[in-house]
Amino acid sequence: MLHLRVYGPSDSLTEVGEGLEDHGAARRVAFAQGVPAGQLLLTAEVHPESADAVLEYLLSAGLEREDIALARFDEVGPVAAGHPAASLIWADVLGQARTNARPVARYLVFMMAAGVIAGFGVIEVNAILIVGAMAVSPDLLPLTAACVGLVSRRARLAGHALATLLVGLAATGLMATLLTLVLDLFDRFPNDFKVGESALSGLTTVNASTVGVALAAGIAGILAIETRASSAVGVGISITTIPAAAYLGVAVALGEASKAWGALAVLGVNVVVLLVGGTLTLVVQRRLARYDRRGSVPA
């Protein structure tokens, strides 16, 4: 359940509140007198599947965006029949996407850290280190933002998100390259390591599992937007990106051109399929959300 707070003129809010209550878009609508004369504070509970339509209705009534607030509360108790526990709220998803599409410094630092950890994992053929790097990587954020931009036909948002994702993956690969060069410079690189014979050499070949895993990961990433599982799901997303980016960086540093091109191909296919899976899932979610809220708000 969502908690709605709207501040505005008494005459407008009274009519809006009555409309929300009468059409079942909100419940427990209440008013509190504002300090200035003629101003009211409207509070109500809104079902998640009605959130986007309610926001559109409030804006169409002439209310200011800065006077509208919608907050998500966790309820303890049985879920009401006919109302799912989690629904896609487009306004929330779009807001998250706009934030996650920005290449902030913290994001780049996390991606660089993932590159160092995964680089050690590739060099030492250590699966635990690679999983740790996947947990550190935040590449799920710009990936889902790009999907939102594509579905909403916001080219600028999609472009910014894709640029952020690619810059982050480039930083991951670059750190793996630098790590390999530094270890080799100080004679700390394993003498028996050969990138072509590594247990991870499968990261250079595109096959059915490459596509299948990436598609499933893309679907899971979008579904995680509305849940608290986004951090855990982010590890699953990164299984398709971070190991390949780190392997690419190590191969470049060692001059293994064929392996580097193979890893780049795997990484590129993974990113494309992730976007396809995430975008298609979001299209389905959005259409279902529109169907659920049809007729639930005043026209």
matplotlib code that plots the C-alpha trace (Angstrom):
import matplotlib.pyplot as plt

x = [0.0, 1.2, 0.7, -0.4, 0.1, -1.1, -1.0, -3.0, -6.1, -9.1, -11.6, -9.4, -8.4, -11.9, -13.1, -10.0, -10.4, -14.0, -13.2, -10.5, -12.7, -15.8, -14.0, -12.0, -8.6, -7.8, -9.2, -9.2, -9.0, -8.6, -8.0, -6.0, -6.2, -3.1, -1.6, -2.4, -6.1, -7.7, -5.0, -5.5, -3.4, -4.9, -3.8, -4.9, -3.9, -3.4, -3.2, 0.1, -1.6, -3.4, -0.4, 0.5, -3.1, -3.6, -0.5, -1.7, -5.1, -3.7, -1.5, -4.5, -6.4, -3.9, -1.9, 1.8, 4.3, 6.2, 3.0, 2.4, 4.2, 3.7, 5.6, 5.8, 5.0, 5.6, 2.5, 2.4, -0.7, -2.7, -2.7, -6.1, -7.8, -7.4, -4.5, -1.0, 1.7, 4.0, 3.0, 4.9, 4.7, 5.9, 6.6, 8.8, 10.6, 11.2, 12.6, 15.0, 16.1, 16.9, 19.1, 20.8, 21.6, 24.1, 27.8, 28.4, 31.9, 30.8, 29.5, 32.8, 34.7, 32.6, 33.2, 36.9, 37.0, 35.1, 37.7, 40.6, 38.9, 37.7, 41.2, 42.7, 40.0, 40.8, 44.6, 44.3, 41.4, 39.5, 35.7, 35.2, 37.0, 34.9, 31.7, 32.9, 33.5, 30.0, 28.6, 30.5, 29.5, 26.5, 26.0, 22.4, 21.5, 22.3, 21.2, 17.7, 17.7, 18.5, 15.5, 13.2, 14.5, 13.8, 10.3, 9.3, 10.9, 13.1, 16.2, 18.2, 17.6, 18.4, 21.6, 22.8, 22.2, 23.9, 26.9, 27.1, 27.0, 29.7, 32.0, 31.6, 32.4, 35.4, 36.7, 36.4, 38.4, 40.9, 41.6, 42.1, 44.6, 46.5, 46.5, 48.0, 50.6, 51.6, 51.9, 54.0, 56.2, 57.0, 57.3, 54.3, 52.3, 51.9, 54.5, 52.3, 49.3, 48.2, 45.1, 44.2, 44.4, 42.6, 39.5, 37.7, 38.6, 34.9, 34.3, 35.7, 33.0, 29.4, 27.1, 23.5, 24.3, 25.6, 22.3, 20.1, 21.8, 21.8, 18.1, 17.1, 19.3, 17.7, 14.3, 15.3, 16.9, 13.7, 11.6, 13.9, 13.2, 10.0, 11.5, 14.2, 16.1, 17.8, 21.2, 21.1, 19.8, 22.6, 25.0, 23.1, 23.2, 27.0, 27.7, 27.2, 29.3, 32.1, 33.9, 34.0, 35.2, 37.9, 39.0, 39.1, 41.4, 43.8, 43.9, 44.7, 47.5, 49.0, 48.7, 46.3, 44.4, 42.2, 41.1, 40.5, 38.2, 36.4, 35.8, 34.6, 32.2, 30.8, 30.5, 28.7, 26.2, 25.5, 24.8, 22.5, 20.5, 20.3, 18.7, 16.3, 15.2, 14.8, 13.0, 10.5, 9.8, 9.2, 6.8, 4.7, 4.8, 3.7, 0.8, -0.4, -0.2, -2.3, -4.9, -5.0, -5.7, -8.2, -11.3, -9.8, -9.4, -11.7, -11.5]
y = [0.0, 3.5, 6.7, 9.8, 13.3, 16.3, 20.0, 22.6, 24.9, 23.7, 23.8, 21.8, 19.2, 18.7, 17.8, 15.6, 13.7, 13.0, 11.7, 9.4, 8.0, 7.6, 5.7, 3.5, 4.7, 5.6, 4.8, 6.5, 10.0, 12.6, 16.4, 18.6, 22.3, 24.1, 27.1, 29.5, 30.2, 28.2, 25.5, 21.8, 18.7, 15.6, 12.1, 8.8, 5.2, 4.2, 0.7, 0.2, -0.8, 2.6, 4.7, 5.8, 6.7, 8.6, 10.7, 11.5, 12.4, 14.8, 16.5, 16.9, 18.5, 21.4, 20.4, 21.1, 18.3, 19.5, 19.4, 15.7, 12.9, 9.2, 6.9, 3.2, 1.6, -2.0, -3.5, -6.4, -8.5, -10.4, -9.0, -7.9, -10.1, -8.8, -6.6, -8.1, -7.6, -6.0, -4.1, -2.1, 1.6, 3.3, 6.7, 4.9, 2.8, 5.9, 7.9, 5.1, 4.8, 8.5, 8.2, 4.9, 6.2, 8.7, 7.6, 8.8, 8.4, 5.8, 3.6, 3.8, 3.0, -0.1, -1.3, -0.7, -2.6, -5.4, -5.4, -5.8, -8.6, -10.4, -10.0, -11.8, -14.4, -15.0, -15.1, -17.4, -19.3, -18.6, -18.9, -17.3, -14.1, -13.9, -14.3, -11.6, -9.3, -10.0, -9.0, -5.7, -4.8, -2.4, -3.0, -4.0, -0.4, 1.2, -2.0, -1.8, 2.0, 1.4, -1.1, 1.6, 4.1, 1.8, 0.8, 4.4, 5.6, 8.0, 7.9, 10.3, 8.2, 4.9, 6.5, 7.8, 4.4, 2.5, 4.8, 4.4, 0.6, 0.5, 2.9, 0.8, -2.4, -0.7, 0.4, -3.2, -4.6, -1.8, -2.5, -6.2, -5.2, -2.9, -5.5, -8.1, -5.6, -4.7, -8.3, -9.1, -6.0, -7.1, -10.7, -11.7, -13.2, -17.0, -18.7, -21.5, -19.4, -19.5, -17.6, -20.0, -23.0, -21.4, -23.1, -19.9, -20.1, -20.8, -17.1, -16.7, -18.7, -17.7, -20.7, -21.5, -21.2, -17.7, -16.6, -18.6, -17.4, -13.7, -13.9, -15.3, -12.8, -9.9, -11.0, -11.5, -8.0, -6.2, -8.3, -7.3, -3.6, -3.9, -6.1, -6.1, -8.8, -6.4, -6.7, -10.5, -10.6, -8.1, -10.9, -13.1, -10.3, -9.8, -13.4, -12.5, -9.4, -9.1, -12.4, -11.8, -8.2, -9.2, -12.1, -9.6, -7.3, -10.1, -11.4, -7.9, -7.5, -10.8, -10.1, -12.9, -11.2, -14.2, -14.7, -11.0, -10.8, -13.9, -12.5, -9.2, -11.1, -12.9, -9.7, -7.9, -10.7, -10.9, -7.1, -7.3, -10.3, -8.8, -5.7, -7.9, -10.0, -7.0, -4.9, -7.6, -8.3, -4.7, -4.4, -7.3, -5.8, -2.4, -3.8, -5.9, -2.9, -0.9, -3.7, -4.0, -0.3, 0.2, 1.8, 2.4, 6.2, 9.0, 10.2]
z = [0.0, -0.8, 1.2, -0.7, 0.5, -1.6, -0.5, -2.4, -2.6, -0.6, -3.4, -5.8, -3.2, -1.9, -5.4, -6.1, -2.8, -3.5, -7.0, -5.7, -3.0, -5.2, -7.9, -5.6, -6.6, -3.0, 0.5, 3.8, 2.2, 4.9, 5.0, 7.4, 7.4, 6.3, 8.1, 5.2, 4.7, 1.9, 1.9, 2.7, 3.1, 1.6, 2.7, 1.4, 0.8, -2.8, -4.2, -6.1, -9.3, -9.3, -8.5, -12.0, -12.9, -9.6, -10.3, -13.8, -12.4, -9.8, -12.4, -14.8, -11.9, -12.0, -8.8, -8.7, -8.9, -5.9, -3.8, -4.5, -2.6, -2.8, -0.4, -0.2, 3.2, 4.1, 5.7, 8.2, 7.8, 5.2, 1.7, 0.5, -2.1, -5.6, -4.9, -5.5, -3.0, -5.6, -8.7, -11.3, -10.5, -13.7, -12.1, -9.5, -12.1, -14.4, -11.4, -10.5, -14.1, -14.4, -11.3, -12.3, -15.8, -14.5, -14.4, -10.9, -9.3, -6.8, -9.6, -11.5, -8.3, -7.7, -11.3, -11.0, -7.8, -9.5, -12.2, -9.8, -7.9, -11.0, -12.5, -9.6, -10.0, -13.7, -13.1, -10.1, -11.6, -8.4, -8.6, -5.2, -6.2, -9.4, -7.5, -5.1, -8.0, -9.3, -5.9, -6.0, -9.5, -9.8, -13.6, -13.0, -12.4, -15.8, -17.5, -16.1, -16.7, -20.4, -20.6, -19.1, -21.6, -24.5, -23.4, -22.7, -26.0, -24.1, -26.4, -24.2, -21.1, -22.9, -24.4, -21.1, -19.4, -22.2, -22.0, -18.3, -18.6, -21.3, -19.5, -16.3, -18.2, -19.9, -16.5, -15.3, -18.2, -17.9, -14.3, -15.1, -17.8, -15.4, -12.7, -15.1, -16.3, -12.8, -11.6, -14.7, -14.1, -10.6, -11.5, -9.5, -12.3, -12.1, -14.4, -15.3, -16.3, -20.0, -20.9, -23.6, -21.3, -18.4, -16.9, -17.8, -21.5, -22.2, -21.8, -25.3, -27.1, -27.8, -27.5, -26.5, -22.8, -23.4, -24.8, -22.4, -19.3, -20.4, -21.4, -18.0, -16.2, -18.1, -17.1, -13.5, -13.4, -14.4, -12.0, -9.2, -9.6, -7.5, -4.8, -2.2, -4.1, -6.5, -4.8, -4.9, -8.5, -9.4, -8.8, -11.3, -13.9, -13.4, -14.2, -17.8, -17.8, -15.1, -15.8, -19.5, -19.0, -16.7, -19.0, -21.8, -19.8, -18.9, -22.5, -23.8, -21.3, -22.3, -26.0, -26.7, -29.5, -30.4, -26.8, -26.3, -29.4, -28.2, -24.8, -26.3, -28.5, -25.5, -23.6, -26.5, -27.0, -23.3, -23.1, -26.1, -24.8, -21.4, -22.9, -25.0, -22.0, -19.7, -22.3, -23.2, -19.6, -18.9, -21.8, -20.4, -16.9, -18.1, -20.1, -17.2, -14.9, -17.3, -17.5, -13.7, -13.1, -16.0, -14.6, -11.2, -11.3, -12.3, -15.9]

ax = plt.figure().add_subplot(projection="3d")
ax.plot(x, y, z, "-o")
ax.set_aspect("equal")
plt.show()
